[in-house]
Amino acid sequence: MGIPQMTRRYAWAWFTAIKGMNANAVRPHAQVYPRFYLDMADEMGICVLNETANWASDGGPKLDSDLFWEASKEHLKRFVLRDRNHASVFGWSISNENKPVILHVYNRPELMPVQKKAWEEWRDIVHQYDPTRPWISADGEDDGDGILPVTVGHYGDINSMKRWIEIGKPWGIGEHSMAYYGTPEQVAKYNGERAYESQEGRMEGLANECYNLIVNQRQMGASYSTVFNMAWYALKPLPLGKKDKSKAPTVEADGVFFGDYKEGVPGVQPERIGPYCTTFNPGYDPTLPLYQEWPMYSALRAANAPGKPAWSPYAVIDKQQYDHHKATTPSKKYKEVIFIGSQNSKLKQLMDAQGVIFAKKANTPSLLLYIVDGSQKLDASTKDEVQKQIAKGADVWIWGLTPETVAAYNEILPLPVSLDNLQRSSFLPVQKSWMHGLNNSDFYFCELQKTNASSYSLKGAFVEEGDVLLNACKTDWRKWNKRPEEIKTAGTIRSEYECTAATPVFVKCQQNASTFYLNTLTEFANSEKGFNTLSAILKNAGIAFQKPEVNIDEVFFLRDEQINFPVATKEKLVKDSDGEWTLELYVFSPRPLDDLLIEPNMPKLSLFVKAKKRALLINDKPYTAVSHDGRNEIIYKELPLLQGWNKLVIKLGAGDRNDFTGYFKCDNKKDFLPLLKAAFVNPETK
């Protein structure tokens, strides 16, 4: 808890918002809240499920220490004695997610007998010091293996709720919904392509999920129903003391400021409350409302309506309204495609992998397309030839303009273009020309790669007079995905507020009989999704290409300076007689790596494997040299590959199939990885 939360005003704002969504209870989560929260709950008629600090969700408690268990009993005793006279307290939550962390994070089932004993002791402590309240629960731990009088689950689905009902005790749900973790790809389950467009779009999907979760909980008779959580995710982080949201906050100028710090004065002396640090504004900034709603909040208000759930626009969402299913027939089919750039360039390799058929010279300008590597300038003779063919009606696709080359290409473009700095890996197609039939999800790469798919956007007369085919998403989803809860909501909305750059990254502009295409989206085709997206663009463009023989789902793509195991990996796992799994693959090395003394800077190849139980064989010999041996993952170091094709066998535990991933990495010589090849079938035996 920070300064904004340490006032009665904040508690009042929080409980006012709870009432505003037709709710009546709160669980102050996983820590001892100041007394004034309970005072305010008493005054406002808010029911409190009072929770201890005995929680394991952050992996913090030392659950294998006797000192922890002894201290937890004293903590609970003092907690009950402090709060038992508050009328608002209707029950006690004695722990939070200890059991799932013991079993699925620590993987220490031997600690469960200690936890069961603790539940018994904690239950008895509550009975001893507060015999008036029968509600004793452990949030996210069902009924504590039968020990506790109330069942409280976390997350799950309809079948989970049926199971909690079958336990035969009062039951409820303490946490539900993907609001705190759901990425656009996950939320798209509820509102399809709209989830990728913005935080507002993502929140509309969550509104649909949360409305139906609460409705189901009510219909199935839950004594306590909720989602996780209204205060952080159903309301917007507020720009306290921030007049210009388009600029990043500064400590010196932005926020709500208090008096100067006085040395020697006891107590907390706040000096500043910064922008976006809270979703409630109980008078901190008089220019802002008490709170600002996301769609999720209004959905909760409708789902919690007195008597029965009320109508909500988010109760049912037609996902298909946001889909673009049909590609159109290309307006032109090119008879000739000529590549301009280095034959060893990434762009040429990319087009070769797609099977693009290149011509050597121009014979039919009206059906000719130049694909130009925009990261390199044209030499004088090439420039003259291109301009000559443009005058005859040839089209030009310049791929990957950079600040260093844009001025040179402006000499052949019909209108000037310039670049803005904008780093993004998620894009929104416009349904025209080469983007027909492509969806937002086809251009969403934030969960596939760390590298920016595009570092620049396009602006200027070329864009203004042309047709924008693809825009960068103003929302930088990497500010949300897999980030800590305390920074992700503010980081994501700030990425939208502070995105002042132009957003076009793929633009078409016509001059006379010639059409020019520019794109700054370059680093995206090194994954199964990106490869298929590029294939669709080429098809829409009318570019002839031969479909590669290989199944793209089985390609080991080089991405983020590592060779990643492909989509089809799990399908290649073979179960043995003991129920465990085996993966066989083949790796080609252009040079021997089995003798690191041959030269001082020999490539040192590592293999990362995510699995709880694992073993590696290289060319039928067990290999155990590791640089990291974690509970859920391992890194095998300095793989002793022979020159040529090597057989690798990875053995996994019975329960590791679903979470298994892997990749190769070479930290000391990054230029070695592009030379490495991997396959599920030995090419030498084909």
C-alpha positions in Angstrom: 0.0 0.0 0.0 1.2 3.5 -0.9 0.4 7.0 0.2 -2.8 7.3 -1.8 -4.2 4.2 0.0 -3.3 5.4 3.5 -6.3 7.7 4.1 -9.9 7.4 5.2 -10.7 9.2 2.0 -9.4 6.4 -0.1 -11.3 3.8 1.9 -14.5 5.8 1.4 -13.8 6.1 -2.4 -13.2 2.4 -2.7 -16.4 1.4 -0.8 -18.4 4.0 -2.7 -17.3 2.4 -6.0 -18.3 -1.0 -4.5 -21.7 0.3 -3.9 -21.8 1.9 -7.3 -21.5 -1.5 -8.9 -24.3 -2.9 -6.8 -22.0 -4.9 -4.5 -21.8 -5.0 -0.8 -18.6 -6.7 0.3 -14.8 -6.6 0.1 -11.8 -8.8 0.9 -8.8 -6.6 1.9 -6.3 -8.9 0.3 -3.4 -10.7 1.8 -2.3 -8.1 4.3 -3.4 -6.4 7.5 -5.2 -3.2 6.4 -5.2 -0.1 8.7 -8.0 0.1 11.2 -9.7 3.0 9.5 -10.7 0.7 6.6 -12.8 -1.3 9.0 -14.1 1.8 10.7 -15.3 3.1 7.3 -16.8 -0.3 6.4 -18.8 -0.2 9.7 -20.1 3.3 8.8 -20.9 2.5 5.2 -22.4 -0.9 5.6 -19.8 -2.8 3.6 -19.3 -6.4 4.6 -15.7 -7.5 5.1 -14.1 -10.9 4.6 -11.1 -10.1 6.8 -7.9 -11.7 5.4 -4.6 -12.4 7.1 -1.1 -12.0 5.7 -0.7 -15.8 5.5 -0.4 -16.0 1.8 2.0 -17.6 -0.7 0.9 -16.2 -4.1 4.0 -14.1 -4.4 6.3 -16.9 -3.4 7.5 -15.0 -0.4 6.7 -17.0 2.8 9.3 -19.5 4.0 6.9 -22.4 4.1 9.6 -24.9 4.8 10.6 -23.1 8.1 9.1 -23.9 11.5 9.5 -20.2 12.4 7.0 -19.2 9.7 4.3 -21.5 11.0 4.8 -20.5 14.6 4.7 -16.8 13.7 1.6 -17.2 11.6 -0.3 -18.4 14.6 0.6 -15.4 16.7 -0.2 -13.1 13.7 -3.7 -14.6 13.3 -4.4 -14.3 17.1 -3.5 -10.6 17.2 -5.4 -10.0 13.9 -8.6 -11.6 15.3 -8.3 -9.7 18.6 -7.8 -6.4 16.8 -10.8 -6.7 14.5 -13.4 -8.9 16.1 -15.5 -6.0 17.4 -16.1 -4.5 14.0 -19.7 -5.1 12.9 -18.6 -5.1 9.2 -16.5 -8.3 9.6 -18.6 -11.3 8.5 -15.8 -13.9 8.3 -12.2 -14.7 8.4 -10.0 -15.6 5.5 -7.0 -17.4 7.2 -4.8 -17.9 4.2 -4.6 -17.3 0.4 -3.4 -19.8 -2.2 -0.9 -21.6 0.0 -1.9 -25.0 -1.3 -1.7 -24.3 -5.0 1.7 -22.6 -4.5 3.0 -25.5 -2.5 1.9 -28.0 -5.1 2.4 -26.1 -8.4 5.0 -23.4 -7.8 7.3 -24.9 -5.2 6.4 -28.5 -6.3 6.8 -29.5 -2.6 3.9 -31.9 -1.8 5.7 -33.0 1.3 4.8 -29.6 2.8 1.1 -30.3 2.6 0.8 -32.2 5.9 2.3 -29.1 7.6 -0.2 -26.9 5.8 -3.1 -29.1 6.9 -2.0 -29.0 10.5 -1.8 -25.2 10.2 -5.4 -25.0 8.8 -6.5 -26.9 11.9 -4.6 -24.7 14.2 -5.7 -21.5 12.5 -9.3 -22.6 12.5 -9.1 -23.3 16.2 -7.5 -19.9 17.0 -10.4 -18.2 15.2 -12.9 -20.3 17.2 -11.1 -19.5 20.4 -10.9 -15.7 20.0 -14.1 -15.1 18.0 -16.7 -17.9 18.5 -19.4 -15.6 17.1 -18.5 -15.9 13.4 -18.8 -19.3 11.7 -17.3 -18.2 8.4 -13.7 -19.4 8.3 -12.2 -19.9 4.9 -8.9 -20.1 3.0 -9.1 -18.2 -0.3 -8.3 -20.2 -3.3 -7.9 -23.4 -1.3 -11.4 -24.9 -1.4 -12.3 -26.0 2.1 -8.7 -26.7 3.2 -9.0 -30.4 2.4 -12.1 -30.7 4.5 -10.8 -28.9 7.5 -12.6 -25.6 7.1 -16.4 -24.9 7.4 -16.5 -22.8 4.2 -15.4 -23.5 0.6 -13.7 -20.6 -1.3 -12.2 -21.3 -4.8 -10.3 -19.2 -7.2 -10.8 -19.0 -11.0 -11.9 -22.3 -12.6 -15.0 -22.8 -14.7 -18.5 -24.1 -14.5 -17.2 -27.6 -13.6 -15.1 -26.1 -10.8 -18.2 -24.4 -9.4 -20.1 -27.7 -9.6 -17.3 -29.3 -7.6 -17.3 -26.6 -5.0 -21.1 -27.0 -4.6 -20.7 -30.8 -4.2 -18.5 -30.3 -1.2 -21.7 -29.4 0.6 -20.7 -26.3 2.5 -21.4 -22.6 2.0 -19.2 -21.7 -0.9 -17.9 -18.7 -2.8 -15.3 -17.4 -5.2 -12.6 -15.1 -4.0 -10.9 -14.4 -7.4 -12.2 -14.9 -10.9 -11.6 -13.5 -14.4 -8.5 -13.0 -16.5 -8.7 -9.2 -15.8 -5.3 -9.0 -14.2 -3.4 -11.2 -16.6 -5.4 -11.6 -19.9 -3.5 -10.6 -23.0 -5.3 -9.5 -26.1 -4.8 -13.0 -27.5 -6.5 -14.5 -24.4 -9.3 -11.9 -24.2 -10.1 -12.4 -27.9 -11.9 -15.5 -26.7 -14.7 -13.1 -25.6 -14.8 -10.3 -28.2 -12.5 -11.5 -31.0 -10.5 -9.0 -33.0 -11.7 -6.1 -31.1 -9.5 -7.1 -28.1 -6.4 -6.2 -30.1 -7.4 -2.7 -30.9 -6.9 -0.8 -27.6 -7.2 -1.1 -23.9 -10.8 -0.1 -24.3 -11.3 -3.0 -26.7 -9.6 -5.4 -24.3 -11.8 -4.2 -21.5 -15.0 -4.8 -23.5 -14.0 -8.4 -23.8 -13.3 -8.6 -20.1 -16.7 -6.9 -19.5 -18.3 -9.8 -21.3 -16.3 -12.4 -19.3 -17.0 -10.7 -15.9 -20.7 -10.2 -16.5 -21.2 -13.9 -17.2 -18.9 -15.0 -14.4 -21.0 -13.1 -11.8 -24.3 -14.2 -13.4 -23.2 -17.8 -13.2 -22.0 -17.5 -9.6 -25.4 -16.0 -8.6 -27.4 -18.6 -10.5 -25.4 -21.4 -8.9 -26.0 -20.1 -5.4 -22.6 -18.7 -4.3 -22.6 -17.2 -0.9 -19.8 -14.9 -1.9 -19.2 -13.9 -5.5 -16.6 -11.7 -7.1 -14.0 -11.2 -9.8 -10.4 -10.0 -9.4 -10.7 -7.2 -9.2 -12.7 -4.0 -9.5 -10.4 -1.5 -7.9 -7.4 -2.2 -10.1 -8.9 -3.4 -13.4 -12.4 -2.1 -13.8 -11.3 1.5 -13.3 -8.7 3.7 -15.1 -5.5 4.8 -13.5 -5.9 8.5 -13.0 -3.5 11.2 -14.2 -3.3 13.0 -10.9 -1.7 16.4 -11.3 -1.0 15.8 -15.0 -2.3 18.4 -17.4 -0.7 17.1 -20.6 -1.2 13.3 -20.9 0.7 13.2 -24.2 4.0 13.6 -22.4 5.7 11.3 -19.9 5.4 12.4 -16.3 8.3 14.1 -14.6 8.9 14.0 -10.8 9.5 17.8 -10.8 6.4 19.0 -12.6 3.7 16.3 -12.4 1.6 15.0 -9.6 -0.1 16.3 -6.5 2.4 18.1 -4.2 2.3 18.5 -0.4 4.3 20.6 2.0 8.0 20.4 2.4 9.4 17.6 4.5 10.2 18.5 8.1 13.0 16.7 9.7 12.3 15.1 13.1 8.5 15.2 12.8 7.0 11.7 13.5 4.7 10.0 11.1 4.4 9.8 7.4 5.0 13.0 5.6 3.9 12.6 1.9 5.6 15.0 -0.4 4.0 14.0 -3.7 1.4 11.6 -5.2 2.4 10.8 -8.8 0.1 10.5 -11.8 -1.4 7.0 -12.5 -0.6 5.6 -9.1 -4.3 5.1 -8.1 -7.7 4.6 -9.7 -9.4 6.6 -7.0 -9.4 10.4 -6.5 -11.1 11.2 -3.2 -10.2 14.9 -3.5 -6.5 14.6 -4.4 -6.9 16.3 -7.7 -10.1 18.5 -7.9 -10.0 18.5 -11.7 -10.6 14.8 -11.9 -13.7 12.7 -11.0 -13.8 10.2 -8.1 -13.1 7.4 -10.6 -13.3 6.7 -14.3 -15.0 3.5 -15.5 -13.8 0.9 -17.9 -16.5 -1.2 -19.6 -15.8 -3.9 -17.0 -17.3 -1.7 -14.3 -20.6 -1.2 -15.9 -20.8 -4.9 -16.7 -20.3 -5.7 -13.0 -23.0 -3.1 -12.0 -25.5 -4.9 -14.3 -24.5 -8.4 -13.2 -24.9 -7.4 -9.5 -28.2 -5.7 -10.0 -30.7 -6.3 -7.1 -33.0 -9.2 -7.6 -31.5 -10.6 -10.7 -28.8 -9.5 -13.3 -29.9 -6.6 -15.5 -29.4 -6.2 -19.2 -25.9 -5.2 -20.3 -24.5 -4.5 -23.8 -21.6 -6.7 -22.7 -23.8 -9.8 -21.8 -23.4 -11.1 -25.4 -20.9 -9.9 -27.9 -21.0 -11.0 -31.5 -17.3 -11.7 -32.2 -17.8 -12.1 -35.9 -18.7 -8.5 -36.4 -15.0 -7.7 -36.0 -13.7 -10.4 -38.3 -12.5 -10.0 -41.9 -12.8 -13.4 -43.5 -12.6 -12.9 -47.3 -9.6 -11.9 -49.3 -10.4 -10.5 -52.7 -8.9 -11.4 -56.1 -5.7 -9.4 -56.7 -6.3 -6.4 -58.9 -3.1 -7.2 -60.7 -1.1 -10.4 -61.1 2.6 -9.6 -61.6 4.3 -11.4 -64.4 7.7 -10.4 -63.2 9.2 -9.7 -59.8 12.7 -8.3 -59.5 14.6 -8.1 -56.3 16.9 -5.2 -55.6 19.3 -5.5 -52.7 22.0 -7.8 -51.4 21.5 -11.5 -52.3 22.5 -12.3 -48.7 20.1 -9.8 -47.1 17.5 -10.9 -44.6 14.8 -9.6 -47.0 16.0 -11.8 -49.8 16.2 -14.8 -47.5 12.7 -14.1 -46.3 11.3 -13.9 -49.8 13.2 -17.0 -50.9 11.7 -18.9 -47.9 8.3 -17.8 -49.1 9.1 -19.3 -52.6 8.9 -15.9 -54.4 9.9 -16.4 -58.0 12.3 -13.7 -59.1 13.0 -12.6 -62.7 16.5 -11.5 -63.9 15.4 -8.6 -66.0 12.4 -6.4 -66.9 10.4 -7.4 -70.0 6.9 -6.4 -69.2 6.9 -3.1 -67.2 3.2 -2.9 -66.8 3.2 -6.3 -65.0 6.5 -5.7 -63.2 7.0 -5.3 -59.4 10.4 -4.3 -57.9 10.9 -5.5 -54.3 13.5 -3.2 -52.9 15.5 -3.6 -49.7 14.9 -0.1 -48.3 17.7 -0.5 -45.7 20.2 0.0 -48.5 20.5 2.9 -51.0 20.3 2.4 -54.7 23.4 2.8 -56.8 23.2 5.2 -59.7 22.7 2.6 -62.4 20.1 0.7 -60.6 18.2 3.9 -59.7 18.2 4.9 -63.4 16.9 1.5 -64.5 14.1 1.6 -61.9 13.1 5.1 -62.9 13.0 4.1 -66.5 10.7 1.1 -65.8 8.5 3.3 -63.5 8.0 5.6 -66.4 6.6 2.6 -68.3 4.2 1.6 -65.5 6.3 -0.7 -63.2 5.3 -0.9 -59.5 7.7 -0.6 -56.6 7.6 -2.1 -53.1 10.2 -0.5 -50.8 10.6 -2.7 -47.7 12.0 -1.3 -44.5 12.9 2.4 -45.0 15.3 3.7 -42.4 16.3 7.3 -41.4 19.6 6.7 -43.3 17.9 5.8 -46.6 14.6 7.8 -46.7 16.1 10.9 -48.3 17.6 8.8 -51.1 14.3 7.0 -51.8 12.4 10.3 -51.8 14.2 10.9 -55.1 12.2 8.2 -56.9 8.9 8.5 -54.9 6.0 10.5 -56.3 5.6 12.4 -53.1 7.9 12.9 -50.1 7.8 10.7 -47.0 9.4 11.0 -43.6 9.7 8.7 -40.6 8.6 8.9 -37.0 10.2 6.9 -34.2 7.5 4.4 -33.1 8.5 0.9 -31.8 5.6 -1.5 -32.0 4.8 -5.2 -32.5 1.1 -5.0 -32.9 -0.7 -3.6 -35.9 -4.2 -2.9 -37.3 -4.9 -3.6 -41.0 -7.2 -1.5 -43.1 -9.5 -3.6 -45.3 -8.2 -2.6 -48.7 -5.6 -3.6 -51.3 -3.0 -6.0 -50.0 -4.6 -6.3 -46.6 -8.0 -7.6 -47.6 -9.1 -10.5 -45.4 -6.3 -10.0 -42.8 -7.3 -9.5 -39.1 -5.8 -7.7 -36.2 -4.7 -11.0 -34.8 -2.6 -11.7 -37.9 -0.5 -8.7 -37.1 -0.2 -9.2 -33.3 3.3 -10.4 -32.5 3.7 -9.1 -28.9 3.5 -12.6 -27.4 5.8 -14.2 -30.0 8.9 -12.0 -30.0 10.8 -9.4 -28.0 12.2 -7.7 -31.1 10.3 -4.7 -32.4 8.4 -5.7 -35.6 8.6 -2.1 -36.6 10.8 0.8 -35.3 9.4 3.6 -37.5 6.2 4.9 -38.9 5.5 6.8 -42.1 4.2 10.4 -42.5 4.2 13.2 -45.0 2.5 13.9 -48.4 3.0 10.3 -49.6 0.9 9.1 -46.7 -1.6 12.0 -46.9 -2.3 11.5 -50.6 -2.0 7.7 -50.5 -3.9 4.8 -48.9 -2.9 3.6 -45.5 -3.0 -0.2 -45.5 -1.6 -0.9 -42.0 -1.4 1.2 -38.8 0.7 0.5 -35.7 -1.5 0.0 -32.7 -1.3 3.0 -30.4 -1.4 0.5 -27.5 2.0 -1.0 -26.7 0.8 -4.4 -25.4 4.3 -5.2 -24.2 3.6 -2.7 -21.4 0.8 -5.1 -20.3 1.8 -8.7 -21.1 3.5 -10.6 -18.4 4.4 -7.5 -16.4 4.0 -6.9 -12.6 0.5 -5.8 -11.5 1.7 -2.6 -10.0 2.9 -1.1 -13.3 1.0 -2.8 -16.1 -2.3 -0.9 -16.0 -0.6 2.5 -15.9 2.1 1.5 -18.4 -0.5 0.4 -20.9 -2.8 3.4 -20.8 0.2 5.7 -20.8 1.4 4.0 -24.1 -1.9 5.2 -25.6 -1.8 8.7 -24.2 1.8 9.3 -25.0 1.8 7.9 -28.6 2.0 11.1 -30.5 3.8 9.6 -33.5 2.2 8.9 -36.8 0.9 5.3 -36.9 0.9 4.2 -40.6 3.5 1.5 -41.3 2.3 0.2 -44.7 1.1 2.8 -47.3 0.2 2.6 -51.0 0.4 5.6 -53.3 -0.3 5.7 -57.1 1.3 8.0 -59.7 0.1 7.6 -63.3 0.3 3.9 -64.2 2.7 3.0 -61.3 1.9 2.2 -57.7 4.4 2.6 -54.9 4.2 0.5 -51.7 6.2 1.5 -48.6 6.4 -0.4 -45.3 8.5 -0.1 -42.1 7.1 -3.4 -40.7 10.1 -5.7 -41.2 10.8 -8.0 -38.3 7.7 -10.1 -38.2 7.9 -13.1 -40.5 10.3 -15.2 -38.3 7.4 -17.1 -36.6 4.7 -19.4 -37.9 2.1 -16.6 -37.6 4.3 -14.0 -39.2 5.3 -16.3 -42.0 1.6 -17.0 -42.8 0.7 -13.3 -42.6 3.4 -12.5 -45.2 2.2 -15.3 -47.4 -1.3 -13.8 -47.3 0.1 -10.3 -48.2 2.1 -11.8 -51.2 -1.0 -13.6 -52.4 -3.2 -10.5 -52.1 -0.5 -8.5 -54.0 -0.6 -10.9 -56.9 3.0 -12.0 -56.5 3.7 -15.5 -57.7 5.4 -17.8 -55.2 5.9 -21.5 -54.7 4.6 -23.0 -51.5 7.5 -24.5 -49.6 7.5 -28.3 -49.2 8.1 -28.0 -45.5 5.2 -27.8 -43.0 5.6 -24.3 -41.6 4.4 -25.4 -38.2 7.5 -27.6 -38.0 10.1 -24.9 -38.8 12.6 -23.9 -36.1 12.5 -20.1 -36.5 15.4 -17.8 -35.5 13.7 -15.1 -33.4 15.0 -12.8 -30.6 18.5 -14.2 -31.1 17.4 -17.8 -30.3 16.2 -20.7 -32.4 12.8 -21.5 -31.1 11.0 -24.9 -31.0 8.1 -24.7 -33.4 4.3 -24.9 -32.9 4.2 -28.6 -33.8 6.7 -29.7 -31.1 4.1 -31.1 -28.7 2.6 -33.2 -31.5 6.0 -34.8 -32.0 6.3 -36.0 -28.4 6.0 -39.8 -28.0 4.7 -41.4 -24.9 6.6 -44.4 -23.5 5.4 -47.3 -21.5 5.9 -45.4 -18.2 3.7 -42.5 -19.4 6.6 -40.2 -19.9 7.4 -38.3 -23.1 10.3 -38.4 -25.6 11.1 -35.9 -28.3 13.6 -36.7 -31.0 15.1 -34.0 -33.2 18.1 -33.4 -35.4 20.4 -30.4 -35.3 22.9 -29.5 -38.0 26.1 -27.7 -37.0 28.4 -26.4 -39.8 31.4 -27.0 -37.6 32.4 -29.4 -34.7 31.6 -28.1 -31.2 32.8 -31.1 -29.3 36.3 -29.7 -28.5 36.2 -26.3 -27.0 40.0 -26.2 -27.0 40.3 -26.0 -30.8 40.1 -22.2 -30.7 39.6 -19.6 -28.0 36.2 -18.4 -29.1 34.4 -21.5 -30.2 30.6 -21.1 -30.4 29.1 -22.2 -27.1 25.6 -23.5 -27.9 23.0 -23.8 -25.1 19.6 -25.5 -25.0 16.8 -24.2 -22.8 14.2 -26.7 -21.8 11.1 -25.9 -19.8 10.0 -29.0 -17.9 10.0 -30.2 -14.3 11.5 -33.6 -15.2 13.9 -33.7 -18.0 17.0 -35.5 -19.5 19.0 -35.0 -22.7 20.9 -37.4 -24.9 23.2 -36.1 -27.7 24.0 -38.7 -30.4 22.7 -41.4 -28.0 24.9 -40.4 -25.1 23.5 -38.8 -21.9 24.4 -35.2 -21.5 24.3 -33.4 -18.1 26.4 -30.3 -18.3 24.2 -27.4 -17.3 24.5 -23.7 -16.5 21.1 -23.5 -14.8 19.1 -26.2 -13.1 15.8 -24.8 -11.9 12.6 -26.4 -10.5 10.8 -25.8 -13.8 13.5 -25.3 -16.4 17.1 -26.2 -17.2 19.8 -24.9 -19.5 22.2 -27.4 -21.0 25.4 -25.6 -21.8 28.1 -26.0 -24.5 26.4 -28.7 -26.5 29.1 -31.0 -28.0 27.7 -31.2 -31.4 29.6 -32.9 -34.2 29.9 -31.3 -37.6 26.9 -32.2 -39.7 23.6 -33.6 -38.4 23.3 -34.6 -34.7 20.6 -36.6 -33.0 19.1 -35.1 -29.8 16.6 -36.8 -27.6 14.8 -34.9 -24.8 13.0 -36.9 -22.2 10.2 -35.3 -20.2 8.0 -36.2 -17.2 4.5 -37.5 -17.6 3.0 -34.1 -16.6 5.3 -31.9 -18.6 3.8 -32.1 -22.1 1.5 -29.0 -21.9 4.0 -26.6 -20.5 7.1 -27.8 -22.5 9.0 -25.3 -24.6 12.6 -25.0 -25.7 15.1 -23.0 -27.7 18.8 -22.9 -28.7 20.9 -19.9 -27.8 24.5 -18.9 -28.5 25.5 -15.9 -26.4 29.2 -15.7 -27.2 28.8 -15.8 -31.1 25.4 -14.6 -32.3 26.4 -15.0 -35.9 26.6 -18.7 -35.4 22.9 -19.3 -34.9 21.8 -18.4 -38.5 24.1 -21.2 -39.7 22.4 -23.8 -37.4 19.5 -26.0 -38.7 17.0 -28.1 -36.9 14.4 -30.6 -37.9 12.2 -33.4 -36.5 13.3 -35.8 -39.3 16.9 -36.6 -40.1 17.4 -35.1 -43.6 20.1 -37.6 -44.3 17.6 -40.5 -44.2 14.9 -38.8 -46.3 
